[in-house]
Amino acid sequence: MAIFLWIFQFISPIMVILGALYLIGDPSILSLVLGGVAAVFGLVVGIVGWADTVPPRWFWIKSRMDLAGSRVVTALGYAVQFFFIPPCIIGLIEYFG
C-alpha cells in the first residue's frame, strides 16, 4: 500500500489537471458517476493508507498529509484526487481514440 501511495503522489497531480480540464470542457453523466464511485474508493484508501504516509515520530518531520492534522482531511483529499481519475481516462480515450 505504501508503494502505491508513493507512486500515486507523482501521478495524481497530472490526472487531476487532465480530469478537471475534461470536466470543464464537456462533462458527461458517465464521468460524474464514475468519479463519484472512485471518490468513495479514494475515501477508503485515504482512511486506510493514512498511517503509511505519516513518518515515524522520532524523525520529527511532518508529511504534507500530517500537517492537515487528521485522517478525515487526508481521506477527503484522496477522495477528491480519485474523483478526477475517471474523467481523465475518459478524456484521454476521447482525445486519442
Secondary structure as the mmCIF struct_conf table of DSSP 4:
data_model
#
loop_
_struct_conf.conf_type_id
_struct_conf.id
_struct_conf.beg_label_comp_id
_struct_conf.beg_label_asym_id
_struct_conf.beg_label_seq_id
_struct_conf.end_label_comp_id
_struct_conf.end_label_asym_id
_struct_conf.end_label_seq_id
HELX_RH_AL_P HELX_RH_AL_P1 ALA A 2 GLY A 25
HELX_RH_AL_P HELX_RH_AL_P2 ILE A 29 THR A 53
BEND BEND1 VAL A 54 VAL A 54
HELX_LH_PP_P HELX_LH_PP_P1 PRO A 55 PRO A 56
HELX_RH_3T_P HELX_RH_3T_P1 ARG A 57 PHE A 59
HELX_RH_AL_P HELX_RH_AL_P3 ARG A 64 ALA A 68
BEND BEND2 SER A 70 SER A 70
HELX_RH_AL_P HELX_RH_AL_P4 ARG A 71 PHE A 83
TURN_TY1_P TURN_TY1_P1 PHE A 84 PHE A 84
HELX_RH_AL_P HELX_RH_AL_P5 ILE A 85 PHE A 96
#
